[in-house]
Amino acid sequence: MTTVASNYLYSTLRERIVEHVFVGDALRELWRLGVYDVEVLRSEFDAHGYDLVMARGKIVRHIQFKTGTQKKPGTVSLSRVLAEKPSGCAIWIRLEPDLSMGPFFWFGAAPGAPLASLHHLPNSRRVTPNKTGIRPVRKNHHEVPGAAFVPRSSLREILVDLFGDLAPTEVLEE
């Protein structure tokens, strides 16, 4: 049985499940479209502003996943480093209690284009207070308003945002 407490008590597990399901569903959708030339690279830890890298041809996407149970994203904290990647982006995913995913919300530029600078946005604060009870400012993280995330009703729309044209891969014979 899923409880509200499980969302924060097991947040790391929930994050991993979402990432694995997203990758599996994305690769399955691309397979169905005849797209086989996609690479997936995982970050060992989120120190550089992204969770996952997906690439197709010359398009390399550094992806930061954000999740929530509300209908749409509120303010989202993103690392400034994500905007320094060649084609960084963020995907906010609505989760149901059983971890069903969708709708999706997109924050990024066209395939191959960098994310707009985040410097003009206010810095976010740590989620938890330090030992003195203060939530310090995170100098390298900025608060992106939820309205900056574009709603997407399907995973296919997110894949088009990531890679553009989803024309089938030319099959190479061995």
Residue, then its C-alpha position, 0 to 999 in steps of 0.5 A: m500500500t502506497t502512503v504519502a509518507s513513502n514519497y519522502l521516506y523512499s524518495t531515492l527509490r522512487e526517483r530510480i523507478v521513475e528513471h528506469v521506467f522512463v528509459g524503458d518506455a522511451l526506448r520501447e516507443l522509439w523501437r515501435l517507431g523504427v528508431y534504433d540509434v539511441e544511446v542512454l548514459r546514466s550519471e552515477f550521481d547528480a553533481h552536474g545538473y542532470d540525471l541521464v544523457m540520451a543521444r541520437g546522432k548529433i543530438v546529445r541531451h542532458i536530462q534532469f528529471k523532476t517529479g511531483t504528485q500535483k497536477k502541474p509543476g510549481t517552482v522547480s529548482l534547476s542547477r545552473v550547470l544544466a544550462e551549460k551543457p550543449s543541449g540540457c533540458a528538464i522533464w517534470i513528470r506527474l506521478e500517481p500513487d502507484l507511480s503511473m507517469g503523466p502528463f509530462f512537462w517540458f523545459g528546454a530548447a530545440p534539439g541541439a540548442p542550449l538551454a537558456s541561461l538561468h542566471h536571471l532567475p532567483n537562487s533556490r534554497r536548500v530543502t532542509p534547514n542546516k543545524t541552525g535552522i536556516r535554509p541556506v541559498r544554493k548559489n548554483h541553483h535557480e528557481v524556474p517557475g512552473a509556468a516555464f514548463v510546457p505541458r505534453s500529453s504523451l511520451r512521444e511528444i517528449l521524444v520529439d522535444l528531445f530529438g526532433d524528427l523521429a524518422p526510422t533508423e536505416v537498418l544496417e545488415e551484418 
